[in-house]
Protein backbone atom coordinates (compact mmCIF):
# COMPACT_ATOMS: atom_id res chain seq x y z
CA UNK A 1 0.00 0.00 0.00
CA UNK A 2 1.39 3.39 -0.96
CA UNK A 3 2.31 5.79 1.82
CA UNK A 4 0.00 8.78 2.19
CA UNK A 5 2.51 10.80 4.21
CA UNK A 6 5.14 12.96 2.48
CA UNK A 7 8.36 10.95 2.70
CA UNK A 8 11.94 11.91 3.47
CA UNK A 9 14.63 9.38 2.59
CA UNK A 10 17.97 9.61 4.40
CA UNK A 11 21.06 8.01 2.80
CA UNK A 12 24.09 7.56 5.05
CA UNK A 13 27.72 7.93 4.06
CA UNK A 14 30.70 5.62 3.56
CA UNK A 15 31.35 3.13 6.40
CA UNK A 16 28.23 4.39 8.17
CA UNK A 17 24.75 2.91 8.68
CA UNK A 18 21.16 3.99 9.24
CA UNK A 19 22.00 4.44 12.95
CA UNK A 20 23.76 7.74 12.23
CA UNK A 21 20.36 9.37 11.56
CA UNK A 22 18.67 8.33 14.84
CA UNK A 23 19.31 11.49 16.87
CA UNK A 24 19.09 13.79 13.85
CA UNK A 25 15.65 12.60 12.80
CA UNK A 26 14.09 12.23 16.26
CA UNK A 27 12.77 15.85 16.41
CA UNK A 28 11.21 15.74 12.92
CA UNK A 29 7.45 16.45 12.81
CA UNK A 30 5.13 13.46 12.85
CA UNK A 31 3.62 14.60 9.54
CA UNK A 32 6.54 13.12 7.61
CA UNK A 33 7.37 9.51 6.95
CA UNK A 34 11.11 9.02 7.52
CA UNK A 35 13.02 6.21 5.81
CA UNK A 36 16.62 5.36 6.70
CA UNK A 37 17.87 2.32 4.76
CA UNK A 38 21.25 0.68 5.12
CA UNK A 39 23.03 0.96 1.77
CA UNK A 40 24.43 -2.18 0.14
CA UNK A 41 27.08 -3.83 2.33
CA UNK A 42 26.53 -1.43 5.22
CA UNK A 43 24.93 -1.90 8.62
CA UNK A 44 22.79 -5.03 8.66
CA UNK A 45 22.52 -5.11 4.83
CA UNK A 46 25.02 -7.96 4.49
CA UNK A 47 23.88 -9.85 1.41
CA UNK A 48 26.76 -10.38 -1.08
CA UNK A 49 27.34 -7.23 -3.15
CA UNK A 50 28.56 -7.81 -6.71
CA UNK A 51 28.50 -4.10 -7.61
CA UNK A 52 29.33 -1.20 -5.29
CA UNK A 53 28.86 1.52 -7.91
CA UNK A 54 26.75 4.53 -7.04
CA UNK A 55 24.38 3.47 -9.82
CA UNK A 56 23.91 0.02 -8.23
CA UNK A 57 23.27 1.65 -4.87
CA UNK A 58 20.67 3.91 -6.51
CA UNK A 59 18.93 0.89 -8.06
CA UNK A 60 18.84 -0.71 -4.64
CA UNK A 61 17.33 2.45 -3.11
CA UNK A 62 14.57 2.48 -5.73
CA UNK A 63 13.75 -1.18 -4.98
CA UNK A 64 13.74 -0.31 -1.26
CA UNK A 65 11.27 2.54 -1.89
CA UNK A 66 9.07 0.17 -3.89
CA UNK A 67 9.10 -2.33 -1.04
CA UNK A 68 8.13 0.44 1.39
CA UNK A 69 5.16 1.49 -0.76
CA UNK A 70 6.66 4.76 -2.00
CA UNK A 71 6.11 4.83 -5.76
CA UNK A 72 5.94 8.62 -5.93
CA UNK A 73 8.60 11.27 -5.45
CA UNK A 74 10.34 11.63 -2.07
CA UNK A 75 12.75 14.14 -0.59
CA UNK A 76 16.21 12.55 -0.75
CA UNK A 77 18.77 13.59 1.86
CA UNK A 78 22.26 12.20 1.27
CA UNK A 79 25.36 12.58 3.41
CA UNK A 80 28.76 12.26 1.66
CA UNK A 81 28.60 8.93 -0.25
CA UNK A 82 24.84 8.97 0.35
CA UNK A 83 24.82 12.20 -1.64
CA UNK A 84 26.64 10.48 -4.51
CA UNK A 85 23.96 7.78 -4.45
CA UNK A 86 21.24 10.45 -4.33
CA UNK A 87 22.70 12.16 -7.39
CA UNK A 88 22.84 8.85 -9.28
CA UNK A 89 19.22 8.24 -8.29
CA UNK A 90 18.16 11.72 -9.42
CA UNK A 91 19.95 11.24 -12.75
CA UNK A 92 18.41 7.84 -13.54
CA UNK A 93 15.04 8.17 -11.75
CA UNK A 94 14.17 11.89 -11.64
CA UNK A 95 10.48 11.10 -11.21
CA UNK A 96 11.26 9.56 -7.81
CA UNK A 97 12.86 12.77 -6.46
CA UNK A 98 10.78 15.63 -5.04
CA UNK A 99 13.82 17.43 -3.67
CA UNK A 100 17.49 16.79 -3.04
CA UNK A 101 19.63 17.68 -0.01
CA UNK A 102 23.37 17.11 -0.29
CA UNK A 103 25.04 17.19 3.13
CA UNK A 104 28.84 17.40 2.88
CA UNK A 105 28.69 15.93 -0.60
CA UNK A 106 29.56 16.95 -4.15
CA UNK A 107 28.41 16.44 -7.72
CA UNK A 108 32.00 16.64 -8.95
CA UNK A 109 33.91 13.49 -9.86
CA UNK A 110 36.98 12.54 -7.86
CA UNK A 111 40.22 14.24 -8.81
CA UNK A 112 43.15 11.97 -9.69
CA UNK A 113 44.62 12.71 -6.26
CA UNK A 114 41.38 11.74 -4.52
CA UNK A 115 41.19 8.47 -6.45
CA UNK A 116 44.78 7.67 -5.51
CA UNK A 117 44.02 8.40 -1.85
CA UNK A 118 41.09 6.00 -1.94
CA UNK A 119 43.39 3.26 -3.23
CA UNK A 120 45.90 4.11 -0.49
CA UNK A 121 43.15 3.71 2.09
CA UNK A 122 42.30 0.27 0.69
CA UNK A 123 45.96 -0.69 0.95
CA UNK A 124 46.14 0.60 4.53
CA UNK A 125 43.15 -1.54 5.55
CA UNK A 126 44.69 -4.60 3.88
CA UNK A 127 47.99 -4.09 5.71
CA UNK A 128 46.91 -2.80 9.10
CA UNK A 129 43.28 -3.81 9.52
CA UNK A 130 40.01 -1.98 9.71
CA UNK A 131 40.20 -1.07 13.39
CA UNK A 132 43.42 0.89 12.98
CA UNK A 133 42.06 2.56 9.84
CA UNK A 134 38.90 3.79 11.55
CA UNK A 135 40.91 5.07 14.53
CA UNK A 136 42.71 7.44 12.17
CA UNK A 137 39.90 8.05 9.64
CA UNK A 138 37.00 9.43 11.68
CA UNK A 139 38.52 12.13 13.89
CA UNK A 140 39.77 14.42 11.06
CA UNK A 141 36.26 14.43 9.55
CA UNK A 142 35.12 16.70 12.39
CA UNK A 143 36.05 20.37 12.68
CA UNK A 144 38.99 20.79 15.11
CA UNK A 145 36.77 22.43 17.74
CA UNK A 146 34.35 19.49 17.67
CA UNK A 147 36.77 16.57 17.99
CA UNK A 148 36.83 16.68 21.80
CA UNK A 149 33.40 18.31 22.16
CA UNK A 150 31.52 15.41 20.55
CA UNK A 151 33.10 12.18 21.85
CA UNK A 152 29.87 10.18 21.54
CA UNK A 153 29.47 11.13 17.88
CA UNK A 154 33.08 10.14 17.13
CA UNK A 155 32.63 6.83 18.95
CA UNK A 156 29.40 6.13 17.07
CA UNK A 157 31.09 6.51 13.67
CA UNK A 158 34.20 4.58 14.74
CA UNK A 159 32.12 1.67 16.06
CA UNK A 160 29.93 1.50 12.95
CA UNK A 161 32.99 1.71 10.72
CA UNK A 162 34.82 -1.07 12.57
CA UNK A 163 31.77 -3.33 12.17
CA UNK A 164 31.65 -2.73 8.40
CA UNK A 165 33.01 -5.63 6.29
CA UNK A 166 36.40 -5.00 4.69
CA UNK A 167 34.92 -5.98 1.33
CA UNK A 168 32.42 -3.13 1.72
CA UNK A 169 35.18 -0.67 2.58
CA UNK A 170 37.17 -1.55 -0.55
CA UNK A 171 34.10 -1.81 -2.79
CA UNK A 172 32.61 1.48 -1.64
CA UNK A 173 35.92 3.33 -1.98
CA UNK A 174 36.32 2.09 -5.56
CA UNK A 175 32.66 2.80 -6.31
CA UNK A 176 33.09 6.39 -5.18
CA UNK A 177 36.33 6.76 -7.16
CA UNK A 178 34.65 5.59 -10.37
CA UNK A 179 31.62 7.87 -10.23
CA UNK A 180 31.26 10.48 -13.00
CA UNK A 181 30.70 14.22 -12.73
CA UNK A 182 27.00 14.83 -12.05
CA UNK A 183 26.83 18.62 -11.98
CA UNK A 184 24.29 18.35 -14.85
CA UNK A 185 21.86 16.82 -12.33
CA UNK A 186 22.02 20.07 -10.35
CA UNK A 187 21.83 22.35 -13.40
CA UNK A 188 18.84 20.49 -14.85
CA UNK A 189 17.01 19.80 -11.58
CA UNK A 190 13.26 20.37 -11.76
CA UNK A 191 13.07 19.99 -7.97
CA UNK A 192 14.52 22.17 -5.18
CA UNK A 193 18.09 21.46 -4.08
CA UNK A 194 19.86 22.13 -0.79
CA UNK A 195 23.63 22.09 -0.26
CA UNK A 196 24.97 21.88 3.30
CA UNK A 197 28.71 22.48 3.61
CA UNK A 198 31.22 22.78 6.44
CA UNK A 199 34.02 25.33 6.45
CA UNK A 200 36.37 22.73 7.94
CA UNK A 201 35.37 19.83 5.68
CA UNK A 202 38.55 17.96 4.70
CA UNK A 203 36.69 15.65 2.30
CA UNK A 204 34.62 18.15 0.29
CA UNK A 205 36.44 21.47 -0.25
CA UNK A 206 34.35 24.50 0.66
CA UNK A 207 35.20 26.10 -2.71
CA UNK A 208 33.55 23.14 -4.49
CA UNK A 209 30.37 23.60 -2.47
CA UNK A 210 30.32 27.34 -3.12
CA UNK A 211 30.69 26.75 -6.87
CA UNK A 212 27.90 24.16 -6.93
CA UNK A 213 25.48 26.16 -4.79
CA UNK A 214 24.59 28.36 -7.74
CA UNK A 215 23.99 25.53 -10.23
CA UNK A 216 20.45 24.45 -9.38
CA UNK A 217 17.64 26.64 -10.77
CA UNK A 218 15.86 26.36 -7.40
CA UNK A 219 18.50 26.00 -4.76
CA UNK A 220 19.56 26.93 -1.26
CA UNK A 221 22.86 26.60 0.55
CA UNK A 222 23.91 26.42 4.18
CA UNK A 223 27.58 27.12 4.92
CA UNK A 224 28.47 26.16 8.48
CA UNK A 225 31.38 27.92 10.15
CA UNK A 226 31.59 25.40 12.98
CA UNK A 227 31.42 22.16 11.03
CA UNK A 228 33.62 19.71 9.21
CA UNK A 229 32.38 16.75 7.14
CA UNK A 230 29.66 15.66 9.59
CA UNK A 231 27.20 18.57 9.62
CA UNK A 232 24.26 16.48 10.80
CA UNK A 233 26.27 15.57 13.92
CA UNK A 234 28.32 18.74 14.37
CA UNK A 235 25.60 21.33 13.73
CA UNK A 236 22.39 19.27 13.88
CA UNK A 237 19.92 22.06 14.69
CA UNK A 238 20.95 24.31 11.79
CA UNK A 239 21.16 21.36 9.41
CA UNK A 240 17.75 20.07 10.51
CA UNK A 241 16.14 23.47 10.02
CA UNK A 242 17.52 23.67 6.48
CA UNK A 243 16.29 20.16 5.62
CA UNK A 244 12.83 20.89 7.04
CA UNK A 245 12.63 24.12 5.03
CA UNK A 246 13.46 22.10 1.92
CA UNK A 247 10.85 19.51 2.87
CA UNK A 248 8.18 22.21 3.15
CA UNK A 249 9.10 23.50 -0.31
CA UNK A 250 9.48 20.10 -1.98
CA UNK A 251 6.63 18.19 -0.37
CA UNK A 252 4.04 20.94 0.15
CA UNK A 253 1.67 19.43 -2.40
N, C-alpha and C positions, 0 to 999 in steps of 0.2 A: 504494500500500500504506500502510495506516495506521501511524503511528509507535507503537512500543510503549513508548518512553521518556516519562516525564512531561515536559511541554513548558512552557517559559517564553518568552513573546512580549514583546519589548521594542519600544516605540514611541517614536521620537525626537520632539523638539520642533520648533518653528517655525524655518525656515532652517537646519535641521540635517540629518543623514543617518545611516544605519546605522553609519557610522564612529565616531560618538561613543561607542558601546557597546563598542568593541574592548577597551580596557584594563579596563573595568569588569567585563566578563563573562569575561575570561581565567581568573581563579582559580575559577570556578564548578566544582562537582564534575562528573565525567564522567557521572554518572547522570541528568543532565538533558539534554534536547534544547533548544538555545537558538536562537530565531529572531529575526532583526533586519531586518525589511523596511525599504525606503525608502518612505515615504508618497508619495502622489500628488504629482508635480511636484518631488520632492526627490531629492537624490543622483543616481543613474543612472536613476531612474524618470521618464523625460522624455516619455512619450507625452502628447499633448494632453489637458488636463484641463478638461472642460466644467463641472465642479461641485467646488468646494473646500470644501463644507460638511463639518462633522464627521461627519454621517450618511453622506455619500458616501465619506469616508475609511474609516469603519467597514465599509461594504459591500465596499470594496476589501480590507480586512484579512481579512474572512471568506473572500473568494475566494482570497486568498493562502494562508490556512490550508488550504482545500480542496485547492489545488494541491500543498501540502506534505504532504498525507496526514494532516491533523490534524482529523478530524471531531468529536472529543470536546472536552471543556472543557480549557482551558489557563490558566495563570497569566498575566495581562496586566499588564505593567509599563509605565506611560506617564509620560514626562517632559513637563511643561508642556502644549503642544498635543497631544502624544501621550496625555496624561491625558484631555484633552477627547474625543479619538477613542475612548479606552478606555471612557469613560463612555457615549458614544453606542452603542458596541458592546454594552456590558452592558445598556443599556436595550432595544435592539432584538433582541439575540441572547443572552439570559441563559444559555441552555443551553451556550454556547460558553465561558463564563467560570467557571473553578474558583476564582479569587481575583483580587483587583484591588489593585495598588499604584500610588498616585498620588504621583509625585515632583515637588514644586514645582508642583502643579497644584490645580485647584479645581472643585467642582461648581456653584459659583455662576455665573450669567450675568455678562457684562460690565456694569459701571455705565455710565451715559451718558458720564461723563468718560473711561472706558477706551475706549469705542467711538470717541469723538472723537480720542483720542490715536492710535488705530490708523489713522484716516483721515489724520491729520497725518503719520504715518510714511510712508504711501503717497505723499503729496504731496512729502515730503522726497526720497524715492527718485526720483520723476519729475523733480524739479528738479536734484538734485545727484548722482544716480547711486548705485548700490548699494554701491560701494566705500567712499564717504564715509559712507554710512549705517552699514555694518557696523563701521567704525572707531569710531563713537560709540555703537553699540548694545550691543556685547558686553561691554565692560569693566564697566559698572555692574551687570551681572547677577551678578557675583561679589562676595562680601563684601569690604569694603575691605582687610582683612588678606591676602586671597588674590590681589589683582589683580597684585601684583608677585611673589608667591610661586609662581604657577602660569603662567608665560609660555607654556609649550607648550600648555596647555589653552586659553588665550585665543586663541593663534594657530590652533589647530585649528578652533575655532568661527568665527573670522573668515574663515578660508580657505574653509570649507564654505559659509558664508553668502554670500561674494562669488561663489561658483560657482553659486549658486542662481538660476534665471531670475527676472527681474523680475516676470513674470506670476504666478509662484508666490508671490512675496512679497506682491503685492497680493491675490491670490486667497485665500491663507491668512489674511491679516490680516482680510479681510472675512468669511471663513468663521468665524473665531474670534469676531468681533464679533456675528455673527448667532446664535450658539448659545444655546439656552435654559438655564434653571436645571435642573440634574439632581441636586439634593440628594435627590430621591425615590429615585434609584438606590442611594444610600448607605443611606437609611432602610430600604429594602425588600430589601437585598442578602441573598441566601441563601448567600453565599460570604464568606470572610474578606476584610477590607479593611485595607490599610496606607496611612497618610498619612505622607509624609516632608516636613518643612518646614524652611526656613532662617530663622533670626532676622533676617537681613539681606536677605531676599528683597524686591526692589523691585517685582516683578511680581505676586506673590501675598502679600498682607498676612498676617502671622503670625496676627492675630486671626481671619481667615477660616479658617485651617487649624485653629486651636484650636476654633472653633465647630463645624467639620465632623467633627472627630476623634471626637466622641461620637455621631454619627448612626448609624453602622453597628451592627447588633446584635452582630456579631463583628468587632471592630476593634482595631487597634493604631496607635500614632502614635510618630513619632520626630521630636523637635524639636532641631535642630542649632544650637548656639550659634555655631559657627564657619563658617557657610555662608550663601550668598546663594541665588540661583535655580538653581544648578547643583550640587546636592548630590552627584550621582553622580561629579562631577569634583572637587569641593571637599572632601568627606568620604567618599571611596569605601568605605573599610573599614566604617565604621558603617552606611552605606547598604546595602552588600552583605550584611552580617550580618542586617539587618532584612528584606531581600528573601528571603534564604535561610530565615529563620525562617518567613516567610509561605509559602514554597514547601513547607516540611515540613508545615505545617498544611493547606494547600490541596490538595496533590498526594499526600498520604500513602497514599491508597487505590490 
